[in-house]
Amino acid sequence: MNYEQAVAYIEETPKFTKKNSLDHTKECLARLGNPQNHFKVIHVAGTNGKGSTCAFLTSILREAGYSCGLFTSPHLVEINERFQINEVNIDNDTFLAAFQKVKALADELVAEGSYHPTYFEMLFLMGMVIFAQAGVDYVTLETGLGGRLDATTAIEDPAACVITSISLDHMQYLGDTVAKIAGEKAGIIVPGVPVIFDGNDPSAAEVIRAHARELHSPFYEVKKEDAQILSNTASGIDFSLKNQYYGKDHQEFHIPFIAKYQVMNAMLALKTMEVLQDQIPVAIEHVRKGMSATRWQGRMETILPGVIVDGAHNEDGVAKFVETAAHFQQEYPLTLLFSAVNDKDYKDMIHTICSQIRFRHVVVTQVGGYREVPEEELKDIFTREGCASVEADPEVAKALELALKAKGEDGMLFCVGSLYLVGEIKAAIARRKA
């Protein structure tokens, strides 16, 4: 089986398997030789900001000279993006070798009349194999969905557990209130292991605190008021942090992102490094360099001058996008490229956007295959919401060209609404550069 066949097999996996238990995942790890025991894990859960927080942590650790693995989801263009070693996506040969090992295990289990690992379990198991074989020191590990029953929770002795902001998303699986969802996310907490979490939502924070106390796990809250934003420009954000650990009352940091919410993700990473200082010594200069050098795909990511992609696809994500766009509309005329999938509240997303942001031009397209929302329907909604200049094209590449033309030399273009959209835009830009 070659690389392309391996990817196709994984993509087909949901068609012939079902969700398994954590005991199943632990059994798989054991039969693979417990590769997760060869490195230490920082485990990250939450609704928004997981990937960015993982990226900050990885960049800091790399600057300090540690070898790092990074496991995230979903991918935007290629499945290899889910596995990084020292901030570089794995190559096809590495992917194939890990797949063959996990596929052999899956075949054994099926032959025994047992279970087949799910799509996400296959990828998680492959990640553990990949990182063990690479000999990394640390792995920053992002949960898939939830936390309590997530395959990644099979890791029994992480160095730390980090919980980012929690909001309403995947309610059919995780619960219909922030408190219920927080309970699922708090399922990653391990007895005695430190917990660092976003404490801005009172109901979520109380659930996390209670769970940590029950498990005798030390916990550390991070809140917006812990930092002061000094500047927010098209090149990034400078902020000051009140923290004696970093050498003085106020220590300044720079992050290469334009969205204010990234400051919270950065602070979670900073607090995690502080909590782990005895286990993982990192000098302040490495912390600062790591923060400023962090890269993360699809989250307020500048992909061309004045062109920003953001995978915001739920109420909280859209609210944070609006906050960022509102800041920049004071200086630049804004263009929007938008799409969404049909299991998201795209009508409410559009209403929120249009009620607070003025756009010079809006372009809509369709993404997501069987989950797509027709571009003409999206155009009608934007028109009804009061946008005077709206254009539609079903092909993402053509829609992007229309949006770039509308942006002009003096404006900013935001591409928002779905990670599928972000992935297709990045693929289209790669083709333009080829």
URZI-V614768 format. One record per backbone hydrogen bond with DSSP energy under -0.5 kcal/mol. CO is the residue of the C=O (numbers start at 1). NH is the residue of the N-H. If there is no record, write none. Layout:
CO/NH
CO/NH
//
This chain:
2/6
3/7
4/8
5/9
6/10
7/11
8/12
9/13
10/13
12/15
13/16
21/25
22/26
23/27
24/28
25/29
26/30
27/31
28/32
29/34
30/33
34/37
35/38
36/39
40/139
41/43
41/159
41/160
42/141
43/162
44/143
45/164
48/165
49/53
50/54
51/55
52/56
53/57
54/58
55/59
56/60
57/61
58/62
59/63
60/64
61/66
62/65
67/137
67/138
68/86
69/140
70/72
70/84
71/142
78/81
79/82
80/83
80/90
82/72
83/90
84/70
84/86
85/88
88/85
91/95
92/96
93/97
94/98
95/99
96/100
97/101
98/102
99/103
100/104
101/105
102/106
103/107
104/108
105/109
106/110
107/111
108/112
109/114
110/113
118/122
119/123
120/124
121/125
122/126
123/127
124/128
125/129
126/130
127/131
128/132
129/133
130/134
131/135
131/136
132/135
137/40
138/69
139/42
139/141
140/71
140/142
141/44
147/150
150/153
151/154
152/155
154/156
160/43
161/196
162/45
162/164
163/198
165/47
165/48
167/169
170/173
170/174
171/175
177/181
178/182
179/183
180/184
181/185
182/186
184/148
184/187
185/188
186/189
190/193
194/161
195/220
196/163
197/199
197/222
200/202
201/205
202/206
203/207
204/208
205/209
206/210
207/211
208/212
209/213
210/214
211/215
212/217
213/216
215/192
216/218
218/195
220/197
222/199
223/226
224/227
226/242
228/240
231/238
233/236
236/233
237/255
238/230
238/231
239/253
240/228
241/243
241/251
243/246
243/248
244/247
249/243
251/241
253/239
255/237
255/257
259/262
260/263
260/264
261/264
261/265
262/266
263/267
264/268
265/269
266/270
267/271
268/272
269/273
270/274
271/275
272/276
274/277
276/279
276/280
283/286
283/287
284/288
285/289
286/290
287/291
288/292
289/293
291/256
291/294
296/299
298/300
298/311
300/258
300/302
301/303
301/309
304/307
306/308
306/413
307/303
307/304
308/415
309/301
310/417
312/417
314/318
315/319
316/320
317/321
318/322
319/323
320/324
321/325
322/326
323/327
324/328
325/329
327/330
328/331
328/332
333/412
334/360
334/361
335/414
336/338
336/363
337/416
338/365
340/373
341/344
344/346
345/349
346/350
347/351
348/352
349/353
350/354
351/355
352/356
353/356
353/357
357/359
361/336
362/391
363/338
364/393
368/371
369/372
371/342
372/374
374/377
374/378
375/379
376/380
377/381
378/382
379/383
380/384
381/385
382/387
383/386
386/388
388/390
389/362
391/364
394/366
394/396
395/399
396/400
397/401
398/402
399/403
400/404
401/405
402/406
403/407
404/408
407/411
412/335
413/308
414/337
414/416
415/310
416/339
418/422
419/423
420/424
421/425
422/426
423/427
424/428
425/429
426/430
427/431
428/432
429/433
430/434
//
